[in-house]
Amino acid sequence: MLVAGIDEAGRGAVIGPLVVAGVSIDEEVENKLRKAGVRDSKLVAHKKRIRLGKLIEKVAKDVIVISVDACKIDAYRKSGVNLNQIESMKFVDALDYLEAEKAYIDSPDVTPKRLKDLLDKLTKGNTKLVVEHKADHKYVACAAASIIAKVAREESIEKLKKEYGDFGPGYSSNEKTIAWMKDWLSRNKKYPDIVRKTWATADTVKADKEQTKLSGWIGKLRK
């Protein structure tokens, strides 16, 4: 049986792309990947992820990587398409490309059944879908997709850093990322297109900058 896994990387990031990856493998290949250490990408060190990514690409029947840049995410959201819907569309693209008999999907939706019902309606093929939280922990094919997505996003981030400087991993919880955003706004009037401007974090950092600027101006008036 040909099985597939689909997962993403960069869903919650404020900088850089959302990357959706799909991997299809024969069931007999699952044990080989499991023994090699394929599991949820967050549990695998960076260098090992790269090695495993190459192994997955070698033994998989098909691999698909779909990158959605920050400016595209902003455009979707401004038109009323939320992040879950964006991911659902890209999941469908991956499923239709892989044409597996069964697919394991790590659910970004708090209600996996809702996502499954939507994907069942939108996909062209007859792939049996298993949509669960933490599917990348449970199923090798999904873990493989998790690794492919993570490696692809990391490669994209490194390319962006060469042009825009080191902004860290691009997540709101990272101090280096926030410091870079503040520094960028101190030297420029607006964020570059690599920042998801529709994210609350982007608004918060910008508001903090404006407040600091206003406080400085008021301080000068009082002197």
C-alpha positions in Angstrom: 0.0 0.0 0.0 1.2 3.5 -0.8 0.8 5.8 2.2 1.4 9.5 2.5 2.1 11.9 5.3 1.5 15.7 5.3 2.7 18.3 7.7 3.8 21.9 7.9 6.5 24.1 9.3 6.3 27.8 10.1 2.6 28.0 10.8 3.0 30.4 13.8 6.0 32.3 12.6 5.9 36.1 12.1 8.8 36.1 9.6 9.2 33.8 6.6 7.1 31.3 4.7 4.6 28.6 5.8 5.9 25.4 4.3 3.6 22.4 3.7 5.3 19.1 2.7 3.9 15.8 1.6 5.7 12.4 1.4 4.5 9.1 -0.1 6.1 5.8 0.7 5.5 2.1 0.4 4.5 0.6 3.7 7.6 -1.6 3.6 9.8 1.5 3.7 8.2 2.7 6.9 10.4 0.4 9.1 13.5 1.5 7.3 12.7 5.2 8.1 11.7 4.3 11.7 15.0 2.5 12.3 16.9 5.5 10.8 15.3 7.7 13.4 12.6 9.5 11.5 10.2 11.1 13.9 8.6 14.5 14.6 11.1 17.1 13.3 10.9 19.1 16.6 12.5 16.0 18.3 15.4 15.7 15.8 18.6 17.8 15.9 19.3 20.1 13.0 22.1 18.2 11.4 20.3 14.9 11.7 17.2 16.4 10.1 19.2 17.3 7.1 20.6 13.7 6.9 17.2 12.2 7.3 15.7 14.6 4.8 18.1 13.3 2.1 17.3 9.7 3.1 13.5 10.4 2.8 13.9 12.0 -0.6 15.9 8.9 -1.7 13.5 6.2 -0.6 10.1 8.0 -1.0 8.0 7.5 -4.1 7.2 11.2 -4.2 7.9 14.3 -2.2 6.2 17.6 -2.6 7.1 21.0 -0.9 4.7 23.9 -1.1 6.0 27.3 0.2 3.6 30.1 1.0 5.5 33.4 1.4 4.6 35.9 4.1 3.2 38.5 1.6 1.0 35.8 0.1 -0.3 34.8 3.6 -1.1 38.5 4.2 -2.9 38.7 0.9 -5.0 35.6 1.8 -5.9 37.0 5.2 -6.9 40.4 3.9 -9.3 38.7 1.5 -10.9 36.8 4.4 -9.0 33.4 4.1 -7.7 32.4 7.5 -4.6 30.3 8.3 -6.5 27.0 8.7 -8.1 27.6 5.3 -4.7 28.4 3.7 -3.2 25.2 5.0 -6.3 23.2 3.9 -5.8 24.4 0.3 -2.2 23.4 0.3 -2.9 20.1 1.9 -5.3 19.4 -0.9 -2.7 20.3 -3.5 -0.3 17.9 -1.8 -2.8 15.1 -1.6 -3.8 15.4 -5.2 -0.2 15.3 -6.3 0.8 12.2 -4.1 -2.3 10.1 -5.0 -1.7 7.7 -2.1 -4.1 5.1 -0.9 -4.0 6.4 2.6 -2.7 9.7 4.1 -1.8 10.7 7.6 -2.2 14.5 8.3 -1.2 16.4 11.4 -4.2 18.6 12.1 -3.8 22.3 12.6 -7.5 22.6 13.3 -8.6 22.1 17.0 -11.3 19.8 15.6 -9.6 17.2 13.3 -12.9 15.9 12.1 -13.8 19.3 10.7 -10.6 19.4 8.7 -11.0 15.8 7.5 -14.5 16.5 6.3 -13.3 19.5 4.3 -10.4 17.7 2.8 -12.7 14.8 1.8 -14.8 17.2 -0.1 -12.0 19.0 -1.8 -9.6 16.2 -2.9 -9.9 14.7 -6.3 -8.8 11.2 -5.5 -10.0 8.4 -3.2 -7.3 8.7 -0.6 -8.4 7.5 2.9 -7.6 10.3 5.3 -6.4 9.9 8.9 -6.4 13.4 10.4 -5.2 13.7 14.0 -3.4 15.9 16.4 0.3 14.9 16.8 0.1 12.6 13.8 3.8 13.4 13.2 4.4 11.6 16.6 2.4 8.5 15.6 3.0 7.8 11.9 6.3 7.5 10.1 5.0 9.0 6.9 3.8 12.1 8.7 7.0 12.4 10.6 8.9 12.2 7.3 6.8 15.1 5.9 7.5 17.0 9.1 11.2 16.7 8.6 11.0 17.6 4.9 8.9 20.7 5.8 11.2 21.8 8.6 14.4 21.4 6.5 12.8 23.3 3.6 11.8 26.2 5.8 15.2 26.3 7.5 16.8 26.5 4.1 14.5 29.4 3.1 15.2 31.2 6.3 19.0 31.0 5.8 18.6 32.5 2.3 16.5 35.4 3.7 19.0 36.1 6.4 21.7 36.7 3.8 19.6 39.5 2.4 17.9 40.9 5.6 20.3 40.0 8.4 20.0 37.5 11.2 16.5 37.7 12.6 16.7 34.4 14.4 14.1 31.6 13.8 11.3 34.1 12.9 8.9 33.3 15.8 7.2 35.8 18.0 8.5 34.0 21.2 12.1 34.5 20.1 13.9 37.6 21.5 16.3 37.9 18.6 13.4 37.9 16.1 11.6 40.7 18.1 14.8 42.7 18.4 15.4 42.5 14.7 11.8 43.7 14.0 12.3 46.7 16.3 15.7 47.5 14.8 14.3 47.2 11.2 11.5 49.7 12.1 13.9 52.1 13.7 15.8 52.3 10.3 12.9 51.9 7.9 9.3 53.2 7.7 7.7 49.7 7.2 8.4 46.0 7.4 9.8 44.1 4.4 7.7 41.6 2.7 9.2 38.7 4.6 7.3 39.8 7.7 3.6 38.7 8.1 2.2 42.2 8.6 -1.3 40.8 9.4 0.2 39.1 12.5 -0.7 40.6 15.9 3.1 40.6 16.8 3.8 42.9 13.9 1.2 45.4 15.1 2.4 45.2 18.7 6.1 45.8 17.8 5.1 48.7 15.5 2.8 50.2 18.3 5.6 49.9 20.8 7.9 51.8 18.5 5.4 54.5 18.0 4.8 54.8 21.7 8.6 55.0 22.3 8.8 57.7 19.7 5.9 59.7 21.2 7.3 59.4 24.7 10.7 60.7 23.5 9.0 63.7 21.8 6.9 64.5 24.9 10.1 64.3 27.0 11.8 66.8 24.8 8.9 69.2 25.2 9.0 69.0 29.0 12.7 69.9 29.1 
